[in-house]
């Protein structure tokens, strides 16, 4: 029987293949009694399961560090390791086994229920979300205890689609080696871990289907349409033929886009546009160059801190920055100082080991850098040392005041002086820029342009802070609106002020890589976009077919309205040709 499931498409594209069901072990646990003589053996089963999962995580960590997985996974694996080694998880079930004379699986799920209740009582949304990590770890333990196969089965078949109640990032680290075509889950949202995974691997995915895991059977034929938010189960011949045709069309479109790799990004009315890449590790440089990036507009250095045990030394940081600077062969490389805090935590850093009442508004980004000048100076020295190998720039994250700029410039001057004393060469004229991510920064932009060499708008945080919407909270994710009149006006104000003062400005948030907003930003006067490498060619195609003068006329009308319906209609008009 054919039927359709609706969800949230978190990664576009179309995949056609056979379903592979992933065991949801917590729903399948049996409860049985044991004798007192069997207690020690049952506890030993649990101990052996713990050791087995520890080895699994070690193997996954090895795969990650060898370059087989996106950098974000390092932080996720660290969290899972901490949960696994916490006595709250593994010692309490052992006592339950002895006291209630029950099997290890049942004892483990009883403790999971207790922990979930405790997490549900936490007010802070970020900490409450860590409940999912605990569930993922318990799932891995139960699969070992119950003799279930691993989270993902190795397969040579490239058209296998994973179907799960939920997937942890650790589960899907092996995607690249196992050639899975797509995945879909019951749970998840636009900013969930599975969504991050899908976009990082460029794999079609639909999440929040609610009951896909129970309705779909092993090896059933599936169509996953990430662009239209649907999953078609057991499609008939006509639907299958239609989607195979659409797949071929998408492949042809991609091949056409590939031809644009070396074409300059110039609009129909001869405005030159720079299209740069956002990267997280030096390994990301290859895809950036393949897709025609004219530079690195954002090097997120915090992933050098998250993707490892301990802290990177100055020399380790220098080697990473040097590799990117040299690899771009004279093209600009903008290195953002580490933006730790909020959703990117690193154990062992003073100030981040405490639990912040509201991480997004706490000690993060430049605030943390200034609170920990020793770590900040180490990074600044490494960046400066790398500046002799290419056109390197320094970008300061989450600035909100002139005081933060001036303190940062003092520390940069200190780092330069220390290198001069050691007779270490660097670019003494290195440019220093600032991120525009907070409404206060936009409203203070004249003071910013007088002190900084360039600016970069981080739309993800600017939207979050402008609208008071936690973008990681699925309950309010529908309120996260890039087309909100206040957001549009703030971005427009920032670009206009920078243009007036002849200060270069870029957009490096999600809006830069979203083709719906390309002409809107061009109409505001933007000429520098920075995005995930996978989006570069799509945005270039839109630039090549755009007329800035026409876009400016429509944007002028958008400035005069605060009605969402009219704004949406005008945006549609921008994109109709």
N, C-alpha and C positions, 0 to 999 in steps of 0.2 A: 504493500500500500504506500502510495506517495503522499507526503505531507510537507508542510513548510514550517520552520521555526524562525521566530524573529528574536533579534538580540541587539547588541551594540557592536557595530563594525569598528574595531580598533586599529586594523591594518588593512589597507585596500588590496584589491586584486581578486582573482578568481582561481579557486583550486577545485579539481574534480578527482575524487579518489575513493578508496574503501576505508571504512571506519575501523579504527583500532581503539577499543575501550580501555580506559585506564581505571584500575581498581580503586574504588572509594572505600577503603578498608574500614573506616570508622562506622560505616553503615552495615557491615557484615560480621561483626564480632559476636561470637557465641559466648554464653555464660555456662560454665559447668563447675561442679565441685571436685575437689581433690582431697586425698587423705593427708593426714599430718606427715606421713612418710614421703609424700610427693612434693612437699613444700620446697625443699632444697633444690630439687630438680627443676621446678618451675621458676624459681629465682635465677637459677643458672641459665635457663632459656632466655630470660629477660636480659641478663648480663651479656650473653652472646649476641643477642639482637643489637644491643647498644654498641658493641664492638664492631659488628658488621656495618651499621649505619655510619659509624665514625670512619671506617675505611671507605665507604661510598663517598662521603663528603671530601675526604682527602683526595680521592681519585678525581672528583669533580673540580676541586680546587686546582689540581695539576693540569686538567684540561683547560681550565680558564686561564691560568698563567702562561700556558703555551700558546695563547692567542686564539683559541677556538671558541671564545665566547665574548660577548660585550662586557665592557669593564664594570658596568653597574653590578654584575653578579657577585663581585668580590664582597661587597658590603652585605648582600643577602646571605651568602654562605657563612660569613662571620657571625651573623645573628643566629643562624641555624646551629652552628657549632656551640655557641654559648648556651642556647636552650637545651641542646642535647646533653651538655655536661653539667647542667644545673641539678643539684640534688633534689630540688622540688619535683622534678619530673621523674627521676628514676629511683630515688630512695623510698618515697612514699608508696609507690605501687608494690615494692618489695614487702613493706609492712602489711599492706592490704592482702597480699597473697597469704602471708602467714596468719593474719588475724581472721580473715574471712574464708580461708581455705578455698580460694577460687583460682581460675587460670590467669596467666600473666596478661593475656589480651584484655580480659574483663577489668582487671585491676588498673591497667594503663588507661582504658577509656573512662573509668570512674574518676581518676585523677585529672584527666583532660576536662571532664565536665566541671570539676571544681575550679580549674584554672580559667576556663572560659567565663564562668560566673564572675570571677575576680576581675577579668579584663573588661567585662561588660559594665562594671561599676566605675571604671576609670572615666573621668570627665574629659581629659585631654584626648582629642581625636587621633593624634598621631600615635600615642601609646596604645589606644584602644585598637588601632589597626594591626598592632603586633600580634593580636590574637591569631590571625591567619598564619603567622610564622610558626606558632606553637602547634597548630593543627597540622601543618605540613610536616613537622618533625615527627609527631606522633603517627601520622600516616606511614611514614617511612619505616618506623619501628614495627607497626602492625603488619605491614607487608612482609617483613622478614619473619615475624613470629608465625604468620599464617601460611607461609610458603608461597606467597603470591609472587608473580613476576615483578621485576623492577618497574619504576614509574613509566619508563618508555622502553619498548622492545626494539632491539636492533633489527633493522630490515634493509634490504637492498632495494626495496620497492620505493620509487620516488613519489608515488601517488597515494601515500598513506596519510590519513587525516586523524589526528588524535582527538578523542572525545573524552572529556573529563568533567567531574563535578567542579574541580578547581585544579590549577597547576601552580606549583611553586617555581620560581626562577631556576632553582637547582634541578628540578625535573627536566627542564628543557634546554639545559646547557648542551646536551648531546644532540640537539636538533641538526646541526650542520653535518655531523658525521653520519647521522641516520637517515638523512634525506626525507624528512617529513614535509608534506606539501602545505599543511595548514593545521590549525587546531581550533576547537570550539569548547567552551566551558559553560557550566550552569551559572557560576558566579563571575564577579569581576566588573570593572567599569573602565572608563576612558583612561583613568590614571592608575589603574591597578597594576600589580607586578606583571601579570600576564600581558597587559597592554604594552608595557615597557619592553618586555621580551619580544613581542610581535614586531613592534616598530624597529627595534634594534636589529632583528634578523631579516626584516623585510619579508615576513611571511603573512599571507592572508589569515585573518582571525576574526571570529565573532564570539563575544563573551556575553554574559548575562542572559543566556537562553533559558535559564530557570530549570528546565527538566530534560535537556538533551541527553544527559547521561542515562536516564531511566527509559527514555523513549526509543533511543537508537540501539540497534543490535550490532554485534560484531560482524564486520565485513560487509555491511550494507553500503550501497553506493551513495555518496554524498556530493553535493555541490556547495562550496562555501563561497559566498559573494560578500567580501568585506566592504565593498563600496555601497551595496544596497542593504546591508545589515540583515541578510537572510541566510538560512541554511535549508537546502532542499534535500529531503531524504527520499531515496528510491525514485529519482526523476524518471518520467516516461521518455520514450525515444525522442520525441519532438523537443522536449525541454533540454535533454542532454545534447542534442544536435545544436540547438541554439546557443547553449553555453560553450560548447566546443568552438563554435564559430566566433563567439565573443573572445574566448581565450586567444585564438589565432589573431584576431584584430588587435588585441592588447599587445601581443608579441610584435606585430608589425609596427604598431605605434612606437614601441620601445626602440625597435631597430632604427626607425626614422629619427627618433630623438638622439640616438647615439651619433648620428651624422652631424649633429649640432655641436659636438664636443669642442671643436676648435673654432667655431663661428663666434666672432665678437658679439657680446650682448648689447645690441644697439636698437633703439626703438625706431618706429617708422619715420618719426620726425627727427631722427639723428641725435637722440640723447644717449650717451654712453652710460652703461650700467655695470657696476662691479658685482659679480656673483661669487661669494666666498663660502667656505665650508666651516661648519662647527665640528670640532673633533674632541675626543676625550683621551686618546692615547696616540703615540707615534704611528702605530699600525693602521690607524684610520686614514693616513695620508694617501695610501695607494688608491682607495676608492675616490677620494677627493680629486686627485689628479686625473683619474680615468674619466671622471664626469666633468672635467673642464673648469675646476675651481681656479679663480684668479688670485687666490690667497687663502689664508686661514683667518677668518674673521673672529673666531672664538675658540681658543684652546682651553677646555675646562680642566684645569690642573688638579682639582680636588680628587679626581679619579686616580691620580698617582698615589694619593694618600690612602684611599679606600681599598684599592686593589692590591693589598700586600699585608704582611705581618710587620708591625712596627712602623716607624716613620722613615720616609726616604731621606737620605743624606743630601747634602748640597751637591756632591758629585753625581749622585744618581739623578737628581732633578736636572742638573746641567746637561747630562747625556741625553735625556728625553727632549729637552728644549732644543739642544743643538741638532738632534736628528731631524726635527721638524723644520727648523730654520734652514738647515742645509738642504733638506729634501725639497723645499719650495723654490730653490734656485733663484733667489732674488725677489720673489713675490712676497708681499707682506704677511707676517705671522703675528697675530694679536694674542698675547698670552694673558689670560685672566688670572689674577692671584686667587688662591684657593677660596672657594665659597663653601666652607664647611659650616654645619649647623642646619637647622630646619629639617629637611628630609635626608640629609647626607651627614651621618654621624661617623666618627672615628674614635674607637675606644683608645684610651691612653693619652688623649690630649687634655691637658688641664682646662677646665671650663666646660668641656663637653661630656665629662663623666657624670655630671649632675643632671637631673631631669628638669628640663625647662618647662615652666607652666604653659607657655605657648611658643614652641620652637620657631615658628615662622616670624614671630615678633621679638625673638630673643637674641642671644649672642651668636650671630652668624655673619658670614662674609667679612666685610671690611671691619665690622665691630670686633669680630674675633681676632682678625689680623692685628689690629691696634692693641687689643688686650694681651696678645702674645707676641710682642715685638721680636723676641729671639727667633721664633719660627718664621715670622714674616721676613726678617732680615736675611735668613738663610735662603728663602725662596727668591727674594729680590737679587741677591748675589748670584744665584744660579741663572736667573733670567738675564742679568747683565752680562755674565760671562758668555752666554749663548748668543748675545746680540752681535758679536763680531763675525758670526757665521751666516748672517742673513739680515733681512729687514724686519727686526723684531720690535714690537710695541708692547707696552705694559697697560693692562686694563684693570681698573679697580672696581670691585662689585658692590652693589647695594649702597651707594653713597646717598646720604640724606642731608648733609650739611657741609658748609665751607670748612668747618673745623676738621672734619674727617679728611678732606682733600689736603689741607695744609699739613696735618700730622703725617699723612702718607708721603707727601713730597719731602718732608724732613727725613723720614726713614729711607727713602730712595737716595737722597743725598748722602746719608750715612753709609749706605751700602756702596755707593760709588767711591766715597773717600777710602773705605777699607780696602777696596780693590786697587785703588791707586797706590796706597801704601805698600801693597804686596806686588806692585808692578804687573798687575793682571790687566790685559787689554779688554776693552769693551767699547760700545758705542756711547760716547759721552752725551750725544744729542738724542738719545732714545726718546721716542714720544710716549707720553703718559695720558691715558684717557680714562673716562669714567662711565659706569653703567647707569642708565636712567631706568630705574625699576620701581621707584617710589614716587607717588604724586608730589611729595615735597621737593624732590629733585627737579621735576618739571617746573614747578612754581619758582624755583631758585635758579633756573637755567642760565640766566645772565651772569650770575656769579660763577657758575661752573665753566662757561665758555671763556671767561677771562683768566682762568687758572689752569685749564686742561687743553691738550692738543687736539683731542677728538672725543666723540661721544658714541655710545652704542645703546640702543633701546632694547631692554629685555622685556618683551611683551608678556611673557608668561607671568612674571611677578607683578608687573605694572597692572595687569588686569585684576590679578588676585587682590592686590592691596587697594586698588581703586574701588572695587565692588565689595570688598569685605567678604570674599568667597574663598574658602579653603579649597584649592583645586584638587586636593587629594581626597576630599570627602564626597563620596558618591551621592550622599543625601542632598547636597546642594550643587552638584556639578552642572545641573541644567541652568543655573544662574550665572555660570562663568561664560560671559558673552563678550567676544572681541569686538562686536558691532554696537556695544552700548554707547550712547551718545557721549558720555563722560570719557570713555576710553578713547574714542575717536578724536575728541577735542584735545586731550592731553598729548596724544601722539602727534597730532597736527601742530600743536603749540611748540612741542620740542623740536620738530623738524624745521618749522618756520624760524624759530629763534636761532637755531644752529646755522641755518642758511644765511640769515641776516648778518651774523657775526663772522661768516666765512669759516665756521668750525665744521670739519667733516663729521658726519653722523651716519650711523648704520642702524639697521634693525637686525637683531640676532635671535629673537625669540621665535616661537612657532609660527607667528604670522608671516615671517619672511619666507617660509617654505610652503605656505598655503596659497595655492594658485588663485583662490577666490579673492585674496587681498592684494595681489600684485599690482593691479592697476590703481587701486585705491591709494597705495603707498607711493606709486609713481606720480599720481595726481597731487599728492601732498608735497612733492619735490624730492622724494627719496631717490638716491642713485647708488646706494650701497646696501646689498642684502647679504645676510650670512645665514646658512641653514644646514640641515643634515645633508650629507653628500648625495643621498638617494634622490633628493628633490631638485638638484641643481638643473638638470636638463629640462624638466617640466616647467620650471620657472623661467628658464631661458627662452623656451618656445613662446611663453606668454609675453615676455618682454619684446621679442622680435615682432610680434603682431599687435603691439600697442602703440597708440598715439598719445603722447603726454599732454598735448594741448587739449585733446578731446577729454582725457581723463580729468584734467584740471577743471574743466567746465562742469562736469558731473560732481566732482568733489566740492566745488563751491556751493552747489545746491545742498549737498549733504551737511555742510557746515551750518546751514540755515534751518535745519530741522532737528527736532528731538523726538520725533515719532518713530518707534521701531519699525512699523510697517513700511513707512516711506523710505527709511534708511535701507531696509532689505530690498525694496523695489529698485532703488537707485544703484545698489551694489549689483543687482541682477543686470541692470542696464549696462553697467560698466563691462560686464563679462559676456555680453550677447554677441560679440563679433570678434 
